């Protein structure tokens, strides 16, 4: 049988010598012949940056470290010691820049991030932290109104939103949560009033409608 022992008290880039003594029945052997080794240098942390920020997503990227077996990305609301999350492990992709999308964020909230890398030589110290504040969600369009009703069509209008990328027209038979379905995605027309049609309706049926807008900062509730 072979005995083993992990020495986790060592420092990077340092020489160490070891010997072992056997103890049995109150007696001790002479020390074994010594062995020695030098620990490798600690890996350098990647350089972290933020590439995109919306109300509900923060995109990050960092340079690839040669020999990386994994990256640990951590977040914090304050950036203070002991405030960092357990983090998420990101597997190397083999490309020159590693990326990650954090979709767990909330609007109007400040977030800090740091990343460390693990190689065969060990785990780096965390990178310098980066931080950003997510913007507020855009406000939903105002002035939603039914402009025309036929037995097989409902036409609606609403006020345009500055910076809109698209509008999502939704319908519900009950106005209850989880009952809404998208009936149309409408691109901005450039006019003060936008419009959309619901062409999948049944006669003598009550429908509820709402419209959301997507801008560069996110999608309204």
C-alpha positions in Angstrom: 0.0 0.0 0.0 1.0 3.6 -0.7 0.3 6.5 1.7 -0.4 10.0 0.3 -0.7 13.4 1.8 -1.6 16.7 0.1 0.3 19.7 1.4 -2.0 22.7 0.8 0.0 25.1 2.9 2.6 25.8 0.1 3.1 29.1 -1.8 3.6 29.6 -5.5 7.1 29.7 -7.0 8.7 28.3 -3.9 11.1 25.3 -3.3 10.1 22.7 -0.7 12.0 19.7 0.8 10.2 16.8 2.4 11.1 13.8 4.5 8.9 11.2 6.3 9.3 9.5 9.6 7.4 6.4 10.6 5.9 6.1 14.0 4.8 2.8 15.5 4.4 1.5 19.1 6.1 4.5 20.6 9.2 4.3 18.4 10.1 6.4 15.4 12.2 5.5 12.4 15.1 7.6 11.1 14.0 10.2 8.5 13.6 9.0 4.9 15.8 10.4 2.2 14.5 13.8 1.3 12.7 14.8 -1.9 12.2 18.3 -3.2 10.2 20.2 -5.7 9.5 23.8 -6.7 5.9 24.9 -7.0 4.9 26.6 -10.2 3.9 30.2 -10.5 0.3 31.1 -9.8 -1.6 31.6 -13.1 -2.3 35.3 -14.0 -6.0 36.3 -13.8 -7.7 37.2 -17.1 -8.6 40.8 -17.9 -12.4 41.2 -17.5 -14.6 43.7 -19.3 -18.3 44.5 -19.7 -19.5 44.5 -23.4 -23.3 45.0 -23.1 -25.8 46.1 -20.5 -29.6 46.0 -20.6 -32.2 46.1 -17.9 -32.1 42.3 -17.6 -28.8 41.2 -19.1 -25.1 41.9 -18.6 -22.6 40.5 -21.1 -19.0 40.1 -20.1 -15.8 39.0 -21.9 -12.2 38.2 -20.9 -9.0 37.1 -22.6 -8.3 33.3 -22.9 -5.6 31.9 -20.6 -3.4 29.2 -22.2 -4.0 25.9 -20.5 -7.2 27.0 -18.8 -9.4 24.1 -17.5 -12.1 26.4 -16.2 -13.0 30.0 -15.3 -14.9 31.1 -12.2 -17.0 34.2 -12.7 -18.3 35.8 -9.5 -20.7 38.7 -8.9 -21.4 41.1 -6.0 -23.8 43.9 -5.2 -21.1 45.9 -3.3 -17.7 44.6 -4.5 -16.6 44.3 -0.8 -14.7 41.3 0.6 -16.9 38.4 1.6 -19.7 39.8 -0.6 -18.9 37.7 -3.7 -21.3 35.0 -4.9 -20.2 31.3 -5.2 -20.1 32.1 -8.9 -20.6 30.1 -12.1 -18.0 27.9 -13.7 -17.4 28.7 -17.4 -15.8 26.0 -19.5 -13.1 27.1 -22.0 -14.4 27.3 -25.6 -11.1 27.4 -27.5 -11.7 30.8 -28.9 -9.5 33.9 -28.4 -12.1 35.7 -26.2 -14.3 34.0 -23.5 -17.8 35.4 -23.0 -20.7 35.0 -20.6 -24.2 36.5 -20.5 -25.6 37.1 -17.0 -29.4 37.0 -17.4 -30.1 36.9 -13.7 -29.8 40.6 -13.2 -32.5 43.1 -12.2 -33.2 46.6 -13.6 -31.8 49.7 -11.9 -29.2 47.7 -9.9 -25.4 48.0 -9.6 -23.3 44.8 -10.1 -19.7 44.0 -9.7 -17.9 41.1 -11.4 -14.5 39.3 -11.1 -13.1 36.2 -12.8 -10.4 33.7 -11.9 -8.8 30.9 -14.0 -7.8 27.4 -13.1 -4.9 25.6 -14.9 -2.8 22.6 -14.2 -0.6 24.9 -12.0 -3.5 26.0 -9.8 -6.1 28.8 -9.5 -5.3 32.5 -10.1 -6.3 35.3 -7.8 -9.5 37.1 -8.9 -9.1 39.6 -11.6 -9.6 43.3 -11.0 -13.4 43.9 -10.6 -15.6 45.7 -13.1 -19.0 47.2 -12.4 -22.0 48.6 -14.1 -25.6 49.6 -13.3 -28.4 48.1 -15.2 -30.9 50.7 -16.7 -34.5 50.8 -15.8 -37.0 48.9 -18.0 -38.6 51.0 -20.7 -42.1 52.1 -19.9 -44.9 50.3 -21.7 -46.5 52.2 -24.6 -49.5 54.4 -23.6 -52.7 55.1 -25.4 -53.5 51.5 -26.4 -57.0 51.5 -28.0 -59.1 49.4 -30.2 -59.6 51.3 -33.5 -61.7 48.8 -35.5 -63.5 45.5 -34.8 -64.7 43.0 -37.4 -66.0 39.4 -36.8 -62.5 38.1 -37.8 -60.2 41.1 -37.1 -59.3 43.5 -34.3 -57.3 46.6 -35.1 -55.4 48.5 -32.4 -53.3 51.7 -32.0 -50.9 53.0 -29.4 -48.5 55.9 -28.9 -45.0 55.4 -30.3 -42.1 55.1 -27.9 -38.8 56.9 -28.7 -36.0 54.5 -29.3 -38.3 51.5 -29.9 -36.8 48.5 -31.7 -40.1 46.6 -31.9 -43.5 46.2 -30.3 -45.1 43.0 -29.1 -48.9 42.9 -29.3 -50.3 40.3 -26.9 -53.8 38.9 -26.4 -55.6 37.1 -23.5 -59.1 35.6 -23.1 -59.1 36.5 -19.4 -56.6 39.2 -18.5 -55.0 36.7 -16.1 -51.3 36.1 -15.6 -49.8 33.4 -17.8 -52.8 33.7 -20.2 -51.2 36.0 -22.7 -50.0 35.0 -26.2 -48.1 37.1 -28.7 -50.3 37.8 -31.8 -47.9 40.1 -33.6 -44.4 41.7 -33.6 -44.6 45.2 -35.1 -41.6 47.2 -36.2 -41.7 51.0 -35.6 -43.2 53.0 -38.4 -41.7 56.3 -37.5 -45.2 57.8 -36.9 -46.4 59.2 -33.6 -49.0 56.5 -33.5 -48.3 52.8 -34.1 -50.8 50.2 -35.1 -51.3 46.4 -35.2 -53.9 43.8 -36.2 -55.1 40.6 -34.7 -56.3 38.4 -37.5 -56.9 35.2 -35.5 -60.1 36.0 -33.6 -63.5 34.3 -33.3 -66.9 36.0 -33.6 -68.7 37.0 -30.4 -65.6 36.5 -28.3 -64.2 38.8 -25.6 -60.4 39.6 -25.9 -58.0 41.6 -23.8 -54.9 43.2 -25.3 -51.6 44.8 -24.2 -48.5 45.9 -25.9 -44.8 45.8 -24.8 -41.9 47.7 -26.3 -38.3 46.6 -26.8 -35.6 49.3 -26.8 -31.8 49.0 -26.4 -32.2 48.8 -22.6 -34.7 45.9 -22.6 -38.4 45.1 -22.9 -41.2 46.7 -20.9 -43.4 44.8 -18.6 
